[in-house]
């Protein structure tokens, strides 16, 4: 390993270090930006230039501003070196020192000395912070190797791509901006009914500018689309949460926003809101343009496709999605509508106990009864209505097999040539 004389003189006392006690009383000077110098300060600590005699006897001068405050060698470290004084400078000695010392820079220094005396792969690995270059086989600093690959060190002290870090940074900034928007939104929402004219006017201006992205950003330094998440949370509050604002007022705000940004909120309202009037309004807004209709169809179709029978609200979600899909469905939805016509429902039925008698009429015994599971099929009326809407007048009620045969006859493509060769 190539070491410059400063690092060698600073971090590693030479063989004579272990044999001469005066050098044990040294100070450790930490260089700003990385590295340390170990030695004795020869002039006033308040001087703008430090004169330091390193452990190998070399005197150097360095501006005090480039060094942090001197750290005196603790009695514990001094005791360790006294115990080792006079011993031969070997890898085993420096390994022992690295294990016994508690000072980070000194531990690393002794591990470096082990590598210098015995540069094996095991010693390089024990040094830490280094890795073998797969191309050359030489050990190099890990940060050099990773930077050579174009990677950067993340806040979690792991190496990552600049693109990935930029995405994480953007998400973090977006989260902070979202929190700021929620704070402003709720604050102005309260001030709408304020008796203070200034607060009332500021609130009115805030909500009036939500539909103008440029004006809103110039005023509040926030992207107006962040308000959509806040409005969605207010329109779909958690169970038992108080209604913070009029749904009609919030829906009017959404209508003023760019249409394509609000599609997902209207779908969530249509699927989750207990307010039937609000649900109907959301469906009407989704039916405004060809783009919004296609978005709504794909989302409701996906709800049916991905419905999980293990979900406790499975039946209700199927019914809701089927009802929502009625105004948007086309023949692409037929297969999944047929599959979702019926849902298997398992119920537990209690069996009552019974009295048994002997042949002579005397009492026999009493059975305790029990429970048994019964399977039935739940018929989804909303799914049948959606299916009938795209079936061009065909109707097979809840007969899934009949529906599948009809679909095969209607839409299956056959490429077979049934003519016989003569």
N, C-alpha and C positions, 0 to 999 in steps of 0.2 A: 504494500500500500504506500503511495507517495504522500508524505506529510511535509508541509512547509515548516520551517524552523520555529515559527511562532507557536504553532499548535503543538509541535513536539516538545518545545521547551516549556510551554504553558501547561499542557494537560498531562504530560508524562515526565516526572522527575527521572533523570537518567540513573544509571547504576549507583552513582555517587550519592544520589538523593537518599537512598535507604541507609547509607552509612554516615550521613552528616546531619546531626540534629538541628543546627541553626536553620537549615532550609525548611524545616517542618513548620516554623512559625511564619507562614506565608499568608497573603491575602488572595482572594479569588476576585478578579475583576471581570464582570460580565459585559461583553461588547454589545452595544445596541445593534440589533439586526441579526444577532446570532454569534455564538462562540464565547470563549472565556480566556482570560490570562491569569496565570497563577504566579505570584511573586511577592516582592516586598516594595511598598511605596517609599520612595526616598525623599520626597519633598512634601510641602504643605498640601493636605487634602483639598484646600480651597483654591489651589493654584489652577489656572486655566489649562496648564499642560502637566500631565502626570509623568514623573520619572519613575520607572519601575525596573527593579532588578529581577529578572525571571529566575526560576529555580536552577537553571544551568549557568547562571552568572552573567548573562547578557543584559546590559542596560538599554532600555528603550524609552522613547518619549512618545506620548500619544495625547491628543487633545481630550480634556476631561469630558467634553460634551459627547464624545463617542463611546463613553463608558457609563455604565450604571454605577450606583453607589457601591463601594467595596464591601464585600461580605467576608468578615473575619472567619478564619478556619476555626471550627468548633473544637472544644477539648476532646470530644468523642473521636473526631477524625484524626486529631493529633495523636491520640492514644493508639489508634490503629496503626499509624505509620511508625510510631516508636517501637511497637511490637514487631514490625517487619524490618526494622533497621538492620543493615548489615547482611541481609540475605541476597542471594544471587538473583539477577534480573531474568526470570524464566516465565514462560506462559502460565505454569502452575501457580506461581506467586501472584500474578496479576488476576488470575481467575479467583483466587482466594480473597484478594482485596476487593474485587468487584462484588463478591458475595457479602462481604462484611461491611462495606461502606454503605451509607444511606444517602449520600450526595449524588444526585443525578448526573451532573457533568463529570464528576470524578469516576463514577461507575463506567460511563461510556468511554472515558479516557483509558481506563485499564483494559476494557474490552478491545479498544483499538490497538493497544500495545500487544495484546495476545495475538491479534491478527497480524501485526507487523512481525512478530517473532515466529509465528507459525500460521501462515496464510492458508489454512485448509477450509473446505466448504463448511464444515461443522462450526469452525470459529467465526467465519463470516456470518453464518446464520444466527449465531449467538449474539453477534454485535447488534443486530437489529437495524431496521431502516435501510437494508441493502437487499439486493436480489441479483441472481446470476443472469447475465445477458445471454439469451438463448442463441444469438448469432456468434458472439465472440467467446462465450464461456467465462468471461471475466465478471467479477462482482462489481456492481455499481450502485450508487444511491438509488433507492426505489423511486424517489420523487423525480430524479433525472430520467429514469426509464419510462415512467408513466407520462411525463410531460412530452417526451419524445414521441409517444403514441398519440399526442393531441388531447390527453385527458387533463382534467383539473381536479383539485382537491375540494370536496364539498364541505359543508358546515358540519356534517356528521363524521368528518375525518375519513371519508372513503373516496376513492378515485372514480370519477364519472365523466361522461362526455359533456362538452360545453352546451350542446343542444338540450340534453336532459336537465342540466342545471338551469338553463334559461327558462325551460318550461316550469320547473319548480319555483323559480323566482317569480315568474309571472302569476302562478297560482297563488303564491303567498301574497303578492300585491293585490290580486283580485279579491282574496279573502278579506284583507284589510279594508279595501275600498267598499266591499259589500257591507261590512260592519259599520262603516262610516255612513253609507247610504241608509241603512236601517235606523241608525241613530237620528239622522236628519229627518227622515220620513215620519217617524213616530213623534218626533218633537213638533214638527209643523202640523201633524194631524191633530195634536192636542191644542195647538194655537189657533186652529180654524175657528174655534168657539171662544177664543180669548176676548176679554173685555178691553184689552189693551190694543188700541188701533194699530200701533206699530207692529206688534206680534201678529195680529190678524192679517195685515197687509203682506208681511213677509211670507206667511203660510200660503196665502192666495197666490203669490208670485211663484213660490216653489212648485205648486201643483200645476199652475198654468204653463210653466216652462218644461214640464216632463215630456211633452210631445215634440219639443224642438231640441235635438241633440246638441247642436252647436251652441245655442244660447244657454242651455243648461250647463254645459261644460265650462263655458266662459264664466258663468256665475258661481258654480260650486266645485269646479275642477273634478267632476265625477261623470262617468258615463251613465246616461239616463237609463240604459237597459238594465242596470243593477236594481232599479226600482221594481222590475217585474217580479223578482224573487220575493221581495218584501210584500208586494201586493198578493202574490200567490199564497204566502204564509198566512196573510190576514183573511183571505177568502176561504182557505181550508185550514182553520185553526185546529189545534189538538183537542181531543175530547174534553169537555167541561171547561174549555178556555172561554173567557168572556169575549163577546163580539166587540172588537176595538173600533170598527168603522162600518158605515153603511155599505152593504154589498153593492148597491146600485152605484154609489159614488166610486167605489173601487173598480167596478166594471167599466165605468165611463173613462177612468184613467187608462185602463188597458186598451180601450178602443182608440184612444188618441195616440197610442204607441205604434211603432211600425208593425204592420200586420203579421209578418213572418216571425217576429219575435214572440208573439203571443200564442201561437198555435199550441205549444205544449201545455200552457196553463189552462187553456180552454178544454183540452183533452182530459187533464187531471180533474177539472171541475165536473165534466160530464161523467167521469168514472167514479168520483169519490164524494162529491158534495151531497149532503142529505137534503139540500134545498132544491126541490124539483123545479121551481121557477128559474133558479140560477142555472141549473143543469140544462134546461130547455134553451135559455139564452145563449149558453156556451155552444150548443149544437147549431143554433141558427148562425152564430158568428163564424163557426167552422164551415158553414155551407155557402159562404160569400163568394169564393173564387174557386177556380179549378184546382189551383195549387193547395188551398186549404182543405178542399174536399179529399184530394188524394192523400194528404197527410193524415187526415182523420181516419180514412179507410184503413190505411196501413197500421195505424196505432190500435184501432179497435180490433182489426183482424189479428194483430199480434197478441192482444190480450186473450183472445180465444185460443190461439195456437199454443200459448205458453201457460195456460191455466194449469195449476197444480192441484191435483186431487187431495193432497195432504194439507192444503190451506183450509182453515176452518170456514172461511167465507167463500169457498169455491163456488157453491151454487149461486150465491148472490152476485158474484163477479161475472159469471157466465150470463146470467139474466141481464145484468146491466150492460155488458159489452154487446150482447145480442140486440138489445133495445136501441143502443146508440148506433149500431151498425146499419139499422134498417134504412136510414136516410142516405147512406153512402155506399151500400154494398153493390157489387157487380158480380159477374159469373166467376171471378177469381176466388170469391169467398165460398162458393158452393161446397167444395169438399169438406172444409172445416165446419161449416154450418151443419152438414149432414152428421159429422162425427159428434157434434155437441148437442144434437137433438135430445139425447137422453143422458142422464147422469146416474150412475149406480149409487144408491144410498143404503147404508147398513144401519139398522136400528136394533136395539136390544129389547126383547120382550120378556116380561116376567111370567113364569109358569106357576100357577097356584098349586098348593099341595092338595092331596086327596086322601079320603078315608077308605081303607080296605077292610073287608069283612071275611070271616071264615064261612065255610059251607053251612054250618049249623046256625048261622046268623049272629054268632058272638063277634065281638070286636076283634079286629085283626091288628091293623097298624095305621100310621099316618105318614104319608110321604111329604117331605119338606118342600117340594117344588124346586124351582131354580130359574135360570135365565137361558135364553137362546137368541142367537143373532139371526135376523131376517133381512134378506136383501130385496130391495125394490128399485124401481127406476123412476127418477124424477123427470117429468116432461117440461122442457123449457119452451114456454109459449112465445117468448121474445125471439128465440132462435127460429122457431117455425114461421113466425111472421116475416122475419128477414129472408128466410129461404123462399117462401112463397112469393116474395117481392121480386126475386130474380129468376124464378123458375118458369116464366112465360106461361102462366096459367096452369101448370101442373100442380097436383097436390096429392101427397101420399100420407098425409097426417104425420104420425110419429113412426112410421114403418121405415127404419133406416135401410133395410135390405132393398126395399122397393125404390127408395131414393137413389141408392147406389147403382142399381140396374138402369134406372132412367138416365143417370149422369153418364154411365158408360155408353149407352146407346146414342146419347146426344152429342157427346164431346170426344169419345175415343177415336183415335186415328188408326185405320187399318191399312197396311201396305201389302197384305197377302194377295196373291193372284190365284183365285180358286178355279180358274179354267183348266180343264184337262187337255193335255197335248193329244192331238189325233194323228 
